[in-house]
Amino acid sequence: MARRTLLLILAVVALAWPTSASAAEPAQRFDGTSRGGAPVVLHLTATRASYDVHVRGRCSGRTRFDSGLTGRGAEIAKDGRFAAGADGVRGTYAGHRGRYVFLLGARRQAETVRGTVRVSFRSGGFSCATGTVPFVAYLDGSRGAPYRDSRAATGRYTAAGDGISGLRASVFEPARRLESVSFSWRIRCGGKDKVFLTGREVFDAQTLIRGRVVAGGRRSVRLARGRISHEAYRLEVRLFVAGGAYRIAGTWRLRSAITRGDRVVYRCSSPGLKFAGDFRGP
């Protein structure tokens, strides 16, 4: 939920593998995608696997089916194979209460894990299924790992700029996705008094197209003292490589008409608050 302040100045199961569980058996992370581009994250030790595998399918009436399987503790055989599943799990999808069936099978071979996942859901005459969906994941840092390319790397970015603070972004590069970006902003409003509008933004699950994301829209946000901020906003993010390092940059634009009753009391706008920053690691 968006939060605003007006300043008047008159002067699913935890994914992370428990690293403390066994110092002698550290987990390695594998990143990848299932068919269709849904994200896959695995953490493997020599004998156990945790998994977060997402898949896409269809339901009755052509409804999109987004599902997957998340868990940990699957036993890895000597030949690198492991499996997991559940039958008859109660749940709800698209407002229908029913039962899920989950099946996962995979095998690690050196720096690669390949496998398949199948998820189905049934509620009376309503049903969903993914079919048998293949996936592949690569050991992070290995030669074949897809978590870095010529524009972006999977991991954390931070940035700041004039009027922008505390920007944090999370990128999942195998799926070409900006998983989240959050930041605080401050813009000047017109009028004789020194008035500033501030806020905090969170954007989730934005698709990267050639290393770029553009998101925007309109909204109305209630302020203190019966005021309402009617806003139009636009976020532009660009991921790139400069000087051999992964970088992030972008612009935040916002226009606001702040009203009380039927009267506009302030107009606020930012011509474009620019920010820039760096990749901080996986």
N, C-alpha and C positions, 0 to 999 in steps of 0.2 A: 504494500500500500504506500502511495506517495505521501510524503510528509513535507509540509511547507512552514516556513516562518517568515514573517514580515518584520523587518527591523527598521524602526524609526529613530534616526540619529539627529537630535536637535543641536548639536554642536557637530525401507525394505530390508532388511538384514544389513548391518554395517559392512561395507565393502572392504575397508582397509584390513589387511592381514595383520594379526597381532605380532608385531616385531619382537616383543619381549618374551614371547612364548618359548622360543628356542633359539638361543644365541648360536648354537652349533648348526642350526639348519635355517639360514636366512632365506626369506622369500624373494623371488625375482618377479618383476612385473612385465607382463606382455600386453601390448596394445594392438588392436586391430578392428575389423568390422565384419559383420555378417553380410550376406547378400542383400543388396539394397542400401547399404551404407550405414546401418545401425551400429552403435559402438559396442565393442567387446573389450573388457578388461579382465585379465587373469593375474593372480598372484600364486606362484608355484614354489614349493620347496622340493626336496628330493622325494618326499613321500606324500605330501598333501597339496590340495589345490583349493583356492577360493575363486569364485567366478561371478561375473556380472555380464551376462550375455543378453543383448537386446535383439529382437526380431520384429518383422512387420508382416502382416497378412491381411485377410479380408473376412468380414462377417456377412451374415444374411443381409440382404438389402444394400450390398456394396459399402457397408460401413468399414472404415479403416480399423485394423486391429493392430495395436502397438502393445507388445508384451515382451516377456523374456524370463530369465531364470537367474536368481541371485542366491548365493549360499557359500559355505566354506566347509572344509574338512573332508572333501572327497579324497579317497585313497588313490594314490598313483601306483600302478603296478610297475614291475621291473622293466617292462617294455615301453613305459611311458604313457600307457593308456589310463584314463579315468572316466567315470560316468556318474551321473546324478539324475534324479527324477522324483516326481511325486504324482500320485493319481488321486483324483477326487477331491482336490483342494477347493474348499468353498471360497467364493469371491463374487465380485460384481464387476460387470463391464457394460458401459453405455446404458446404465440404469437397469440392467438385467441381473438378477441373482441366480448364480449357477455354480458349476464345478469346472475346475481347470485340470488339465493333464500336461505335465512338463517332462520332457526327455532330453538329456544332454549326453553326448558322447564325444570324446576328444583324445588326441594323442600328441604328446610332445616329442619332437625330433630335433635335437640340437637347439637351435635358436628360434624354432617355429612351433606353434601349436595349431593343428588343424582339427576341425570337428564339425559336428552337426547339432542342431537344436530343433526341437519340434514342440509347439505349444498349441493346445486347442481349448476351447471353452464352449460349454453347452448349457442353455437355459430354456427348457421346453422346446419350442420351435425355432428359437434363436440360437445360432451357432457361429463360431469363429474358428479359424485355423490358419496356421502359418505354412503348413506343409513341412517337409524336411529341408531346413535352411542350412547351407554350409557356411562356415566362418573360418577365418585365419587370423592369427595374432602373432606378433613378432616380439622378441626380447628387446626391451628398450635399450638403446645404445648399440645394438647389433647392426651389422652391415645392411641387413634387409629390412630393418625397422622402418615403418612408414610414418613415424611420429615426428619427423622433420622433413621439410621440403625447401624449395627455393624461396618461400615467403614466410613460413610460420613454423613453430615448434609446439608440440604438446607440452603444456605446463602453465606456469604463472607469469603474468606480466604486471608491472606497476607503472603508473604515470601520474603526472600532475601538470598544471598549467595555470595561466592567469584566470582566476575565477573558478578553477577546477582543483579539487584536492582529494586525496585518498583513493585514487582510481586503482581498482584491482580487476584484472581480467583473467579468465581461465579458458584455455584453448584445448580442444581435443582434435588434433590434426588428422588422424586417420579418417574421421567422419566429416572433415572440413566444417567444424562447428565451433563457434564461440559459445562455450557453455554458459558463461555468465560474465557480466561486466557491471561494476557498481562504482559510484563516485558521488561526491558532494559538489554543489555549485552555488554561486552567489552572483546576482546580476543587479544592476542599478535601475531604479525606476525614475520616471520623469517627475517634474514638479519642483517647487521651491525647496521643499524639505529633502534632506538626504535619506532616501528610502531604498532599502535593498530587499530583494526577494531571494530566499535561499531554499534549497531542497536537497533531497537525497534520492538517487535513481538506482534501480536494479533492473537490468535486462537479462533474460535467460534464453538459452537455446536459440541462438541466431545462426543461420547458415552463412558460412563464408563463401563468397564468390570471388575468385581470383584474389584472395586475401583481404577482401573488403566486406563490411557490413553497413547497411543503411537501415535505420529503424526510426519510425516517427508516428505521430498521430495527434489527436486532440483530446482534451479532458478538462474537467472542472474539479477544482480542489478547494475544500472548505478551509478557511483561515479563522483566526481568532476574531472576536468582536463582530461576528455576523458577516464577515467579508468572504467573497468567493473569487478565486483566481481562475479565469477562463484561459486555458493555455493551448498553444500549438507548439510542438517540439520536434526536433530532428537530431538524431545521433549518427555520426559518421565515424567509423573505425577503419583503420588501415594497418595491416601487418606486413612487414617487409624486412629485408636484410640490408644493412648499411655498414660499411667498414668491417664486414665479416661477422657482424652481430645481429641477432634478431631484435627488432624494434617494433614499437606500437605508437601510433599517432592518430589524431582525429580532431573532430570539432563537435561542440554541443551548441545548438541554437534553440532559443525559447522566446516566444512572445506571449505576454500576459496582459489581459485587461482585468483589473481587480475592481469588483463591484461591491456596493453595499446597497441592498434594495435594488432600485432601478437605476442607480447613479454609478458611473465609473469614477472611482476615487484615485486610481493610479494606473498608469500604463508602464509596463516593464518590457525590455527587450534586450537580447544579446546579439550583436552582429555576427558572433561566432567565437565561442570560447575555445581556444586551441589547447591541446594537451599532447605530451610526448613522453615516452618512457622506454623501458627495456624489459627483456626476457629475464626472469629470475630463476628459472630452472624447472624441472619436472615436478 
